[in-house]
């Protein structure tokens, strides 16, 4: 269940970034040029501060499975971002007076962005057990949680092409558990799909000539491919 909640939080994060890019880059910078108008320069500065504060929010909630005071640091940046946003809302009336106020398009973008951000933060915090919120827990990441280190995958990538299908079949599968580190989970899933694809390409060639080309390309013999296929865990 926690994996589904984390996935949903990530989807809301991606959607929020799309809407925020439309609002910040297209409307604020290109269409209305808030930075070039003296009456809206303060609003532009508040927008910039809010975007900068959202970077550590994403880091503490999504990059790793932080616990203890590191988790509370993420909550602190959420609170600071909310304060800046309230200041922005209070300043918008005077800032946009010369433009006739906010346009319906910008109102709609703000509503969607606020909904998506509230959803992603709520879901990201909901997967954290109560025990991980204790200030007495040493700051860091949960024991056994993926660290985001890709050196294991780089090690396999540096190996010679010979018997690559056997190595791919024996490559580590994505472990069970709650993933606080979404980049590591996505990389494990992509690694498994690549392993399966190489085995299929070699074993499903339509004729002997094509099989020879596939074996030559991946450096795998037919015996190796069949052996790898038998050793590959069934999903």
Secondary structure, DSSP 8 states (H G I E B T S, - for coil): -HHHHHHHHHHHHHHHHHHHHIIIIIIIIIIS-GGG-GGGHHHHHHHHHHHHHHHHHHIIIIIS-EETHHHHHHHHHHHHHHHHHHHHHHHHHHHTGGGTS--HHHHHHHHHHHHHHHHHHHHHHHTS-GGGG-TTS-SEE-TT------HHHHHHHHS-STTHHHHHHTS----SS--S-HHHHHHHHHHHHHHHHHHHHHHS-SSHHHHHHHHHHHT--HHHHHHHHHHS---
